[in-house]
C-alpha cells in the first residue's frame, strides 16, 4: 500500500534533522528517512566528541569568505537568515552548555550527544515521523491527483509519495559511519550537475616522507603560516601543523587542504613573525657562536627537534657546527628558506576515510540560494554537505547544515 505525505527528507544528519524540525513545526507533515540505525553519527564524533557546532564569525554578515564553492556567494541568503546566534538560542532554550574554544569556535561543554538530543526534541515538536535502518531503493517522478511529485521505494517502510523531497544525504567523507554517494547519484538522476568531489579538511601526504626522515618528527606540533595557490588566488592560514608518520595534519593543514589542488605545492612559514634571511645575514658579523646555537637563539619558539632535523639535511649538515660568521650568505639564505618559505609538494591526501567533509557536490548554479530548491525539478531540495559548499574548519560546516536546513524547511512549509 502506498502512503502519501507532504515532505520526505532523506538523511537524518545535521541538515536533515534541522530541515525536518523547521518544516514540521511550521505545519508540514514530514517523514525523515535514514539508512543508518543511529541518527546524527557525524555530529556525535565531531569535535572530539563535543561538536564544534558553529562559529561566532557567522553573525549574519557576508559569510562567503569562509566557504569554498564554484560560487561562494551562494551561501549569503541562507547564512544571513539563520545565524550562529539563532542556533545558540535553541541550545540555550534546551539548557545546553557550551564554550568558545578558539577563533570563535563553539563546543558543547558536555557531549555532542546534546546537539543530537536537541534536534530530536525539535523534530518531535513538529511531529516528524522517523524511519531509521531504512534505505531508499528507488525514486520516481509522478504527478497524481493529490499533488504528489515523487514516489520512493524503501527497504523496510514500503512505498511513499510526497509533494516535496529534501536530499540531506551528506558527502563521501568518513565512510565508516555510512557516508556514500547516494545523494549525488540521485541528483544526477534529476539532471543536476555534480561538481567533482574530493576529500576536504583532510591530512596531506607526501612521497618518500619516511625516506626523507620527516616521519621521525611524528607528534611534533607548532604554529605556522600555511599557503597555497599563486597570485591573487593565494590562500593562507595561521594555525598549527602536526607532523605524522604519513605527512602533515593539524588545523593549518586541514584548512589548506580545501584549497590545495593536485600537482601544486604548499608553503610553510615556520617563523612568520621573523624575516630570518635578514637576521641570519646581518647578525653574523662578528659573531663567535656556532650556527646551530645562533638558530636556537633566533628561533626560540621552534622545537629543537625540528631545528636539529633541518640542520642534519645534506645541504646544511657540514655547516651546523661552523662559526656563524664564517657561513656564507648563500647558505644562510637557503637555510632561511626552510623556515620562512618551506615549499612542499603533497602527493595526495589521506582520503575520505580521514576527511571531515567533501569538497564539491551538487552545483549551486542549479539551486535557488534562498530556499535550496532545485531549478530543474519542482519540489526537489538539496541541503548540507551534498551541495557544492565547503566551509572552513571551526564550525562553519555545521552552521551551513543548520542554515541550509532551515532555508529548505521554511520553503517546503510555505507550500502547504
C-alpha positions as CSV (number, residue, x, y, z in Angstrom):
1,X,0.0,0.0,0.0
2,X,1.3,3.4,-1.0
3,X,1.3,6.2,1.6
4,X,1.4,9.9,1.0
5,X,2.9,12.8,3.0
6,X,3.8,16.4,2.3
7,X,7.6,16.2,2.6
8,X,10.1,13.4,2.8
9,X,13.7,14.1,3.9
10,X,16.4,11.6,3.1
11,X,19.2,11.8,5.6
12,X,18.9,12.2,9.4
13,X,22.1,14.2,9.9
14,X,22.6,17.8,10.9
15,X,20.9,19.4,7.8
16,X,18.2,16.8,7.5
17,X,17.1,17.0,11.1
18,X,17.1,20.8,11.1
19,X,15.0,20.9,7.9
20,X,12.6,18.3,9.4
21,X,12.2,20.2,12.7
22,X,11.5,23.6,10.9
23,X,9.1,22.2,8.4
24,X,7.3,20.1,10.9
25,X,6.9,22.9,13.4
26,X,5.5,25.1,10.7
27,X,2.8,22.7,9.9
28,X,4.2,20.3,7.2
29,X,3.8,16.6,7.6
30,X,7.3,15.2,7.4
31,X,8.9,11.8,7.1
32,X,12.6,11.6,7.9
33,X,14.4,8.5,6.4
34,X,17.9,7.3,7.1
35,X,19.7,4.1,6.2
36,X,21.6,4.0,9.5
37,X,20.4,2.7,12.8
38,X,21.7,5.7,14.7
39,X,20.9,9.3,13.8
40,X,23.5,12.1,13.7
41,X,26.6,10.0,13.8
42,X,28.8,12.7,12.3
43,X,27.6,15.1,14.9
44,X,28.4,12.6,17.6
45,X,32.0,12.0,16.6
46,X,32.8,15.6,15.7
47,X,35.0,18.0,17.7
48,X,36.5,15.2,19.8
49,X,33.0,14.2,20.9
50,X,32.0,17.7,21.8
51,X,30.8,19.0,18.4
52,X,32.1,22.3,17.1
53,X,28.6,23.3,16.2
54,X,29.1,26.8,14.9
55,X,31.4,29.8,14.8
56,X,30.8,33.3,16.2
57,X,32.0,34.8,12.9
58,X,28.8,33.7,11.2
59,X,26.8,36.6,12.6
60,X,24.6,37.4,9.6
61,X,27.2,39.4,7.7
62,X,28.7,38.2,4.4
63,X,29.7,34.5,5.1
64,X,31.1,33.8,1.6
65,X,34.8,34.3,2.5
66,X,34.6,31.3,4.8
67,X,33.4,28.8,2.2
68,X,34.7,27.0,-0.9
69,X,32.4,26.6,-3.9
70,X,32.1,27.4,-7.6
71,X,30.1,30.4,-6.3
72,X,30.8,31.1,-2.5
73,X,28.3,33.9,-2.6
74,X,25.6,31.3,-2.9
75,X,25.6,30.9,0.9
76,X,24.8,34.5,1.7
77,X,20.9,34.4,1.9
78,X,20.7,31.2,4.0
79,X,23.6,32.2,6.3
80,X,22.2,35.7,6.9
81,X,18.7,34.4,7.5
82,X,19.8,31.9,10.1
83,X,23.0,32.8,12.1
84,X,25.2,31.3,14.8
85,X,23.2,33.3,17.3
86,X,20.0,31.7,16.1
87,X,21.3,28.2,16.7
88,X,22.8,29.3,20.1
89,X,19.3,30.5,21.0
90,X,17.9,27.0,20.5
91,X,20.7,25.5,22.6
92,X,20.1,27.9,25.5
93,X,16.4,27.1,25.4
94,X,17.4,23.5,25.9
95,X,19.9,24.4,28.6
96,X,22.9,23.1,26.7
97,X,26.1,24.5,28.0
98,X,28.8,25.5,25.6
99,X,32.0,27.5,25.4
100,X,34.2,29.3,22.9
101,X,37.5,27.5,22.3
102,X,39.5,29.2,19.6
103,X,38.8,31.8,17.0
104,X,35.0,31.9,17.6
105,X,34.7,28.1,17.6
106,X,31.8,26.9,19.9
107,X,31.8,23.5,21.5
108,X,29.5,21.7,23.9
109,X,30.7,21.6,27.5
110,X,29.5,18.1,28.0
111,X,28.9,16.0,24.8
112,X,28.0,16.2,21.2
113,X,25.0,14.0,22.1
114,X,23.5,17.2,23.5
115,X,23.1,18.5,19.9
116,X,21.5,15.3,18.6
117,X,19.1,15.3,21.6
118,X,18.1,18.9,20.9
119,X,17.4,18.1,17.2
120,X,15.4,15.0,18.1
121,X,13.3,17.0,20.5
122,X,12.8,19.8,18.0
123,X,11.7,17.2,15.4
124,X,9.3,15.7,17.9
125,X,7.8,19.1,18.4
126,X,7.0,19.1,14.7
127,X,5.6,15.6,14.9
128,X,8.2,14.3,12.4
129,X,7.9,10.6,11.5
130,X,11.1,8.6,11.6
131,X,12.3,5.6,9.6
132,X,15.8,4.6,10.6
133,X,17.6,1.5,9.3
134,X,15.6,2.2,6.2
135,X,17.2,2.6,2.7
136,X,15.7,4.3,-0.2
137,X,15.9,1.9,-3.1
138,X,14.2,3.9,-5.8
139,X,12.9,7.4,-6.6
140,X,10.5,8.3,-9.4
141,X,8.8,11.4,-10.6
142,X,5.0,11.2,-10.6
143,X,2.0,13.6,-10.9
144,X,-1.0,12.3,-9.1
145,X,-4.4,14.0,-8.2
146,X,-3.2,14.9,-4.7
147,X,-0.2,16.9,-5.9
148,X,2.4,14.3,-5.1
149,X,5.5,14.7,-7.3
150,X,7.8,11.9,-6.1
151,X,7.4,8.2,-5.3
152,X,10.0,6.4,-3.1
153,X,10.6,2.7,-2.6
154,X,12.2,1.8,0.7
155,X,13.8,-1.3,2.1
156,X,11.6,-1.5,5.3
157,X,8.8,1.1,5.1
158,X,7.1,0.3,1.8
159,X,6.4,2.9,-0.9
160,X,5.8,6.5,-0.1
161,X,4.6,9.5,-2.1
162,X,5.4,13.2,-1.4
163,X,5.0,16.6,-2.8
164,X,8.4,17.8,-1.7
165,X,11.7,15.8,-1.4
166,X,14.7,17.2,0.5
167,X,18.1,15.4,0.0
168,X,20.3,15.7,3.1
169,X,22.5,12.7,2.5
170,X,25.9,14.3,3.1
171,X,29.0,13.6,1.2
172,X,31.7,10.9,0.9
173,X,33.7,11.7,4.0
174,X,34.0,9.1,6.8
175,X,32.5,6.0,5.1
176,X,32.9,4.1,8.3
177,X,29.7,5.8,9.6
178,X,27.8,5.2,6.4
179,X,28.8,8.0,4.0
180,X,28.0,7.2,0.4
181,X,27.4,8.8,-3.0
182,X,23.7,8.2,-2.9
183,X,22.8,11.9,-2.9
184,X,25.0,12.6,-5.9
185,X,23.5,9.7,-7.9
186,X,20.0,10.9,-7.1
187,X,20.9,14.5,-8.1
188,X,22.2,13.2,-11.4
189,X,19.0,11.2,-11.9
190,X,17.2,14.5,-11.9
191,X,19.7,16.0,-14.4
192,X,21.7,18.0,-11.8
193,X,25.4,18.7,-12.4
194,X,27.9,17.3,-9.8
195,X,31.0,19.4,-9.3
196,X,33.8,16.9,-9.0
197,X,34.2,15.8,-5.4
198,X,37.4,15.5,-3.3
199,X,38.3,15.0,0.3
200,X,38.5,18.3,2.3
201,X,39.6,19.2,5.8
202,X,41.9,16.3,5.4
203,X,45.6,15.5,6.2
204,X,48.1,15.7,3.4
205,X,50.6,13.0,2.4
206,X,54.0,13.3,0.7
207,X,56.0,10.9,-1.4
208,X,59.1,9.5,0.3
209,X,58.1,11.2,3.6
210,X,59.8,8.5,5.6
211,X,62.8,8.2,3.3
212,X,63.5,11.9,3.8
213,X,63.4,11.5,7.5
214,X,60.3,13.6,8.2
215,X,58.4,10.7,9.8
216,X,60.9,10.9,12.7
217,X,59.2,14.2,13.7
218,X,55.8,12.5,14.2
219,X,53.9,14.0,17.1
220,X,55.7,17.4,16.8
221,X,53.3,20.4,16.6
222,X,54.0,24.1,16.0
223,X,52.2,27.2,14.7
224,X,52.9,28.2,11.1
225,X,51.5,30.3,8.3
226,X,50.5,27.9,5.5
227,X,49.8,28.9,2.0
228,X,48.8,27.5,-1.4
229,X,47.9,29.0,-4.8
230,X,49.5,31.7,-6.9
231,X,49.0,35.4,-7.5
232,X,45.6,36.7,-6.4
233,X,44.5,33.1,-5.7
234,X,46.9,32.6,-2.8
235,X,45.2,31.3,0.3
236,X,46.9,31.4,3.7
237,X,46.0,30.4,7.3
238,X,47.8,31.0,10.6
239,X,47.3,27.7,12.5
240,X,49.2,24.8,14.0
241,X,50.6,21.9,12.0
242,X,51.2,18.4,13.3
243,X,53.8,16.0,11.9
244,X,52.6,12.4,11.4
245,X,54.1,9.2,10.2
246,X,52.4,9.8,6.8
247,X,52.7,13.5,6.3
248,X,51.2,16.7,7.8
249,X,48.0,17.2,9.6
250,X,46.7,19.7,12.3
251,X,44.3,22.7,11.8
252,X,46.6,24.5,9.4
253,X,46.8,21.6,7.0
254,X,43.1,20.7,7.3
255,X,42.3,24.3,6.4
256,X,44.6,24.5,3.4
257,X,43.5,21.1,2.1
258,X,40.2,22.6,1.0
259,X,42.1,24.9,-1.4
260,X,45.0,22.7,-2.3
261,X,44.8,21.2,-5.9
262,X,46.7,18.1,-7.0
263,X,50.1,18.7,-8.5
264,X,50.5,22.0,-6.8
265,X,52.7,23.0,-3.8
266,X,52.1,24.3,-0.3
267,X,54.4,26.7,1.5
268,X,55.1,26.8,5.3
269,X,56.4,29.9,7.1
270,X,57.6,28.3,10.4
271,X,58.6,31.7,11.8
272,X,56.1,34.0,10.3
273,X,57.0,36.9,12.6
274,X,60.7,36.9,11.7
275,X,62.4,37.6,8.4
276,X,65.1,35.0,9.1
277,X,67.2,35.7,6.0
278,X,67.9,39.2,7.1
279,X,68.5,38.1,10.7
280,X,71.0,35.4,9.7
281,X,72.9,37.5,7.2
282,X,73.1,40.8,9.2
283,X,73.6,39.2,12.6
284,X,76.5,37.0,11.7
285,X,79.0,39.9,11.6
286,X,81.5,39.5,14.4
287,X,79.5,36.6,15.9
288,X,81.6,33.9,17.6
289,X,78.9,31.3,18.2
290,X,78.2,28.3,16.1
291,X,75.4,28.3,13.5
292,X,73.2,25.8,15.4
293,X,73.5,27.9,18.5
294,X,72.6,31.1,16.6
295,X,69.5,29.4,15.2
296,X,68.3,28.3,18.6
297,X,68.7,31.9,19.8
298,X,67.0,33.5,16.8
299,X,64.1,31.0,16.8
300,X,63.4,30.2,20.4
301,X,59.8,29.1,19.7
302,X,60.8,26.5,17.0
303,X,61.1,23.0,18.6
304,X,64.7,21.8,18.9
305,X,63.8,18.5,17.2
306,X,62.8,20.4,14.1
307,X,65.9,22.7,14.2
308,X,68.2,19.7,14.5
309,X,66.4,17.8,11.8
310,X,66.8,20.7,9.3
311,X,70.5,21.2,10.2
312,X,71.2,17.5,9.6
313,X,69.9,17.7,6.0
314,X,72.8,17.1,3.5
315,X,73.0,20.7,2.3
316,X,73.4,22.1,5.9
317,X,75.0,19.3,7.9
318,X,78.6,20.4,7.4
319,X,77.7,24.0,8.5
320,X,75.8,23.3,11.7
321,X,78.9,23.4,13.9
322,X,80.7,26.1,11.9
323,X,81.2,29.5,13.3
324,X,78.2,31.5,12.3
325,X,80.3,34.4,11.0
326,X,82.1,32.0,8.6
327,X,78.9,30.6,6.9
328,X,78.3,32.2,3.5
329,X,75.2,34.4,2.9
330,X,74.2,32.0,0.1
331,X,73.9,29.1,2.6
332,X,72.2,31.2,5.2
333,X,69.6,32.3,2.6
334,X,69.0,28.7,1.7
335,X,68.6,27.9,5.4
336,X,66.2,30.7,5.9
337,X,64.0,29.4,3.1
338,X,63.4,26.3,5.2
339,X,61.9,28.4,7.9
340,X,60.2,31.3,6.1
341,X,59.2,29.6,2.9
342,X,59.5,25.8,3.1
343,X,57.9,24.6,-0.1
344,X,56.5,21.1,-0.2
345,X,54.7,19.1,-3.0
346,X,51.9,16.9,-1.5
347,X,51.4,13.6,-3.3
348,X,47.8,13.4,-2.1
349,X,45.6,13.2,1.0
350,X,44.6,10.6,3.4
351,X,41.3,10.4,1.6
352,X,37.7,10.3,2.5
353,X,38.4,7.9,5.4
354,X,40.1,10.8,7.3
355,X,38.4,13.8,5.6
356,X,36.0,15.8,7.8
357,X,33.9,16.9,4.8
358,X,33.6,16.5,1.0
359,X,34.5,19.3,-1.4
360,X,32.3,19.6,-4.5
361,X,28.8,18.2,-4.9
362,X,25.5,19.4,-6.4
363,X,26.2,22.5,-8.4
364,X,24.9,25.7,-6.7
365,X,24.2,27.2,-10.1
366,X,21.2,24.8,-10.3
367,X,19.7,25.7,-6.9
368,X,17.8,28.7,-5.6
369,X,20.1,30.2,-2.9
370,X,17.3,31.4,-0.6
371,X,15.4,28.1,-0.5
372,X,17.8,25.3,-1.6
373,X,15.2,24.4,-4.2
374,X,16.2,22.8,-7.5
375,X,15.9,25.0,-10.6
376,X,15.4,21.8,-12.6
377,X,12.8,19.9,-10.7
378,X,9.9,21.3,-8.8
379,X,9.6,20.1,-5.3
380,X,13.2,18.9,-5.0
381,X,15.7,20.4,-2.5
382,X,19.3,19.8,-1.5
383,X,20.9,20.8,1.8
384,X,24.1,20.4,3.8
385,X,27.2,18.7,2.6
386,X,25.7,17.2,-0.5
387,X,25.8,20.7,-2.0
388,X,29.0,22.2,-3.5
389,X,29.6,24.3,-0.4
390,X,32.5,23.5,1.9
391,X,33.2,25.6,5.0
392,X,36.4,26.3,6.9
393,X,37.4,24.2,9.9
394,X,35.9,25.6,13.0
395,X,32.1,25.1,13.0
396,X,31.4,26.6,9.6
397,X,30.2,23.4,8.0
398,X,27.7,22.7,10.8
399,X,26.3,26.2,10.5
400,X,25.9,25.6,6.8
401,X,23.9,22.5,7.7
402,X,21.7,24.4,10.1
403,X,21.2,27.4,7.8
404,X,20.5,25.4,4.6
405,X,18.3,23.1,6.5
406,X,16.2,26.0,7.9
407,X,16.0,27.5,4.4
408,X,14.6,24.3,2.9
409,X,12.3,23.6,5.9
410,X,10.8,27.1,5.7
411,X,10.4,26.8,1.9
412,X,8.5,23.5,1.9
413,X,6.3,24.7,4.8
414,X,5.2,27.6,2.7
415,X,3.9,25.2,0.0
416,X,1.2,23.7,2.3
